[in-house]
Amino acid sequence: MGQFFAAVFIVLLVVAAIALAKGDEQDANQAAEYAYYSLVISVVLLLAATALEERKEESTVEEREGRRRTVAETQKTGPREA
């Protein structure tokens, strides 16, 4: 989702440049302002996605380590009886 807003940022920045080249300063400023907001949203979403991915990876590593410990303990002591 963050990549979408990054693409919108680029498009709006091009629109702002074209509007400025045509001499329409008010529309150029408005497009640049929307481009800035789009960039901020993009960065926030990408940071959140990165943080969630890192948390997911840490959880997966902890689960694997827990399984390894359980397997190692089972090999040392034998299977548990219910």
C-alpha positions as CSV (number, residue, x, y, z in Angstrom):
1,M,0.0,0.0,0.0
2,G,2.9,2.3,0.7
3,Q,4.2,1.9,-2.8
4,F,0.9,3.2,-4.2
5,F,1.3,6.4,-2.3
6,A,4.9,6.8,-3.4
7,A,3.7,6.5,-7.0
8,V,1.0,9.1,-6.3
9,F,3.7,11.3,-4.9
10,I,5.7,11.1,-8.1
11,V,2.7,11.8,-10.3
12,L,1.6,14.8,-8.2
13,L,5.1,16.2,-8.3
14,V,5.1,15.9,-12.1
15,V,1.7,17.6,-12.2
16,A,3.0,20.4,-10.0
17,A,6.0,20.9,-12.2
18,I,3.8,21.1,-15.3
19,A,1.4,23.5,-13.7
20,L,4.3,25.7,-12.6
21,A,5.8,25.6,-16.1
22,K,2.4,26.8,-17.4
23,G,2.5,29.7,-14.9
24,D,-0.3,28.4,-12.7
25,E,1.4,28.8,-9.4
26,Q,-1.7,28.2,-7.3
27,D,-2.4,24.8,-8.8
28,A,1.3,23.9,-8.7
29,N,1.4,24.7,-5.0
30,Q,-1.7,22.7,-4.3
31,A,-0.4,19.7,-6.2
32,A,2.9,19.9,-4.4
33,E,1.1,20.0,-1.1
34,Y,-0.9,16.9,-1.9
35,A,2.3,15.3,-3.1
36,Y,4.0,16.0,0.2
37,Y,1.0,14.4,2.1
38,S,1.2,11.4,-0.1
39,L,4.9,11.0,0.6
40,V,4.3,11.2,4.3
41,I,1.6,8.6,4.1
42,S,3.8,6.4,2.0
43,V,6.7,6.6,4.5
44,V,4.5,5.9,7.5
45,L,2.9,2.8,5.8
46,L,6.2,1.4,4.7
47,L,7.7,1.9,8.2
48,A,4.7,0.1,9.7
49,A,5.0,-2.7,7.2
50,T,8.7,-3.1,7.9
51,A,8.1,-3.2,11.7
52,L,5.4,-5.8,11.4
53,E,7.6,-7.9,9.1
54,E,10.5,-7.7,11.6
55,R,8.2,-8.7,14.5
56,K,6.9,-11.6,12.4
57,E,10.4,-12.8,11.7
58,E,11.4,-12.6,15.4
59,S,8.3,-14.6,16.3
60,T,9.2,-17.2,13.7
61,V,12.8,-17.5,14.9
62,E,11.7,-17.9,18.5
63,E,9.2,-20.6,17.5
64,R,12.0,-22.5,15.7
65,E,14.4,-22.2,18.6
66,G,11.7,-23.4,20.9
67,R,11.1,-26.5,18.7
68,R,14.8,-27.2,18.6
69,R,15.0,-27.1,22.4
70,T,12.0,-29.4,22.6
71,V,13.6,-31.9,20.1
72,A,16.9,-31.7,21.9
73,E,15.3,-32.4,25.3
74,T,13.3,-35.3,23.9
75,Q,16.4,-36.8,22.4
76,K,18.2,-36.6,25.8
77,T,15.3,-37.7,28.0
78,G,13.2,-39.8,25.7
79,P,9.6,-39.2,24.7
80,R,7.2,-38.0,27.4
81,E,4.5,-40.4,28.5
82,A,0.9,-39.2,28.8
